[in-house]
Amino acid sequence: MDDLTFQLGYTYTMTQRRYLPGNPKLPLTPRSRLSTSLVYEAEPNWTAGVEGFYTGPQTLDNGQSTRDFWTFDLMVQRSWGHWAVLVNLENATDIQQSRFGALYSGTIRNPVFGEIYAPLEGRIVSLALRYHL
């Protein structure tokens, strides 16, 4: 159990635009956000982890509510002395706002773009080489 690290974080945000009549909610601010991470360190050379992020429904400028969603990231690191190689997979479940609805309306010559509230790019894989002094 000494090789495992678990973290859990929760943020509750209640915002209002008091400068507008009716004090509407601040757009694109989820009331609930949750983050979790579980990291395993197989000393001295390996580290692996998974992170999960929950984003609750958000209010758009037009007053409509968005859907909530989860994203997950995976990470593996292998070390050799001062060197390490890291592989990171972000948004492993490939959440994309375009799957929740259209990103724009209107015509090609006159598009009307909606607000961005979820990932647009889907999965992202990165590879890093690190040198520790």
Backbone torsions as a table, in degrees:
resi	resn	phi	psi	omega
1	MET	NA	-21.3	179.7
2	ASP	-66.3	-20.7	-178.5
3	ASP	-86.0	-6.3	-178.6
4	LEU	-104.5	139.1	173.8
5	THR	-127.4	128.4	177.8
6	PHE	-122.2	133.2	177.3
7	GLN	-130.7	144.0	179.5
8	LEU	-138.3	129.8	178.4
9	GLY	-134.5	142.5	178.9
10	TYR	-134.0	136.9	176.8
11	THR	-125.5	126.7	174.8
12	TYR	-111.1	122.4	-177.4
13	THR	-126.7	122.4	176.7
14	MET	-120.8	107.9	-175.7
15	THR	-119.3	151.9	175.8
16	GLN	-140.2	150.3	173.6
17	ARG	-97.6	86.6	-175.1
18	ARG	-68.6	-11.9	179.0
19	TYR	-85.4	-2.0	177.4
20	LEU	-113.8	148.7	177.6
21	PRO	-58.2	136.6	178.9
22	GLY	84.2	-3.3	179.3
23	ASN	48.4	58.1	-178.6
24	PRO	-66.5	162.0	178.3
25	LYS	-64.5	150.1	174.1
26	LEU	-71.4	126.1	-176.3
27	PRO	-68.0	153.9	175.2
28	LEU	58.8	33.9	175.8
29	THR	-126.6	102.6	-179.5
30	PRO	-67.5	139.7	177.4
31	ARG	-67.6	-39.3	-178.1
32	SER	-120.1	133.4	172.9
33	ARG	-136.1	137.6	-179.3
34	LEU	-130.9	136.8	175.0
35	SER	-131.5	139.0	179.2
36	THR	-134.9	150.0	172.8
37	SER	-148.1	144.0	176.3
38	LEU	-132.3	119.8	-177.1
39	VAL	-122.5	134.1	175.9
40	TYR	-115.8	126.2	178.8
41	GLU	-113.9	109.0	175.4
42	ALA	-93.5	90.0	-175.2
43	GLU	-57.8	146.5	-3.1
44	PRO	-99.4	0.9	-165.9
45	ASN	-112.7	-19.3	-172.5
46	TRP	-120.3	141.8	172.3
47	THR	-139.7	135.0	177.3
48	ALA	-139.3	147.2	-178.7
49	GLY	-154.4	160.9	175.1
50	VAL	-134.8	139.7	177.4
51	GLU	-126.6	144.8	176.1
52	GLY	-128.0	139.4	-179.0
53	PHE	-130.9	122.9	176.0
54	TYR	-104.6	132.3	174.7
55	THR	-121.1	118.9	-179.6
56	GLY	-72.8	174.7	178.7
57	PRO	-56.9	147.2	179.6
58	GLN	-124.1	153.4	177.7
59	THR	-96.9	131.8	176.2
60	LEU	-85.7	169.3	179.9
61	ASP	-58.3	-30.4	-178.8
62	ASN	-84.8	4.1	177.6
63	GLY	92.5	-11.7	178.5
64	GLN	-71.2	153.7	179.5
65	SER	-102.7	141.5	176.9
66	THR	-90.4	172.5	175.4
67	ARG	-86.8	157.2	175.2
68	ASP	-83.9	164.6	179.5
69	PHE	-159.4	159.1	174.9
70	TRP	-114.7	144.6	167.8
71	THR	-128.7	152.2	-178.7
72	PHE	-132.4	140.3	177.7
73	ASP	-121.4	147.2	177.3
74	LEU	-125.7	144.7	-178.9
75	MET	-143.6	139.7	173.9
76	VAL	-135.2	136.7	178.4
77	GLN	-132.3	136.2	175.2
78	ARG	-122.1	128.6	-176.9
79	SER	-113.4	145.5	172.6
80	TRP	-136.4	99.5	-179.7
81	GLY	61.2	-121.0	179.6
82	HIS	-82.6	-8.2	-175.5
83	TRP	-102.5	150.8	174.9
84	ALA	-148.1	145.8	173.3
85	VAL	-116.0	129.8	-179.2
86	LEU	-119.8	138.2	172.0
87	VAL	-122.3	129.8	-176.2
88	ASN	-128.9	131.4	174.8
89	LEU	-117.0	112.0	178.5
90	GLU	-97.3	147.3	178.9
91	ASN	54.7	52.2	-175.5
92	ALA	-57.6	-29.6	-179.7
93	THR	-87.3	4.4	172.0
94	ASP	59.2	44.7	175.7
95	ILE	-71.1	129.4	178.6
96	GLN	-139.8	133.7	-179.3
97	GLN	-59.0	-31.0	-179.2
98	SER	-63.5	-19.1	176.9
99	ARG	-82.3	-13.8	178.6
100	PHE	-90.1	-18.1	-177.9
101	GLY	164.0	176.6	-177.9
102	ALA	-66.5	142.5	177.7
103	LEU	-84.6	-21.4	178.6
104	TYR	-147.6	161.6	174.1
105	SER	-131.2	-177.1	-177.3
106	GLY	87.6	-159.5	-177.2
107	THR	-106.1	171.6	177.2
108	ILE	-61.6	-38.2	-179.4
109	ARG	-78.8	-22.2	-178.4
110	ASN	-139.5	67.0	-177.9
111	PRO	-75.5	151.7	173.9
112	VAL	-120.9	114.5	-175.4
113	PHE	-91.5	137.8	176.9
114	GLY	-81.4	172.2	179.2
115	GLU	-76.3	147.6	-179.6
116	ILE	-93.2	120.7	-179.6
117	TYR	-130.5	-5.2	-178.9
118	ALA	-141.7	167.2	179.5
119	PRO	-57.0	143.7	177.1
120	LEU	-102.9	-29.5	-167.9
121	GLU	-91.8	-10.2	-179.4
122	GLY	75.7	-146.0	-177.4
123	ARG	-68.8	144.1	175.2
124	ILE	-133.6	127.8	177.1
125	VAL	-113.3	131.5	176.7
126	SER	-129.7	149.1	178.6
127	LEU	-126.6	131.7	-178.4
128	ALA	-133.3	145.3	172.9
129	LEU	-114.1	126.4	-175.2
130	ARG	-123.1	140.4	173.7
131	TYR	-118.4	123.7	-178.0
132	HIS	-103.7	120.9	-179.6
133	LEU	-72.9	NA	NA
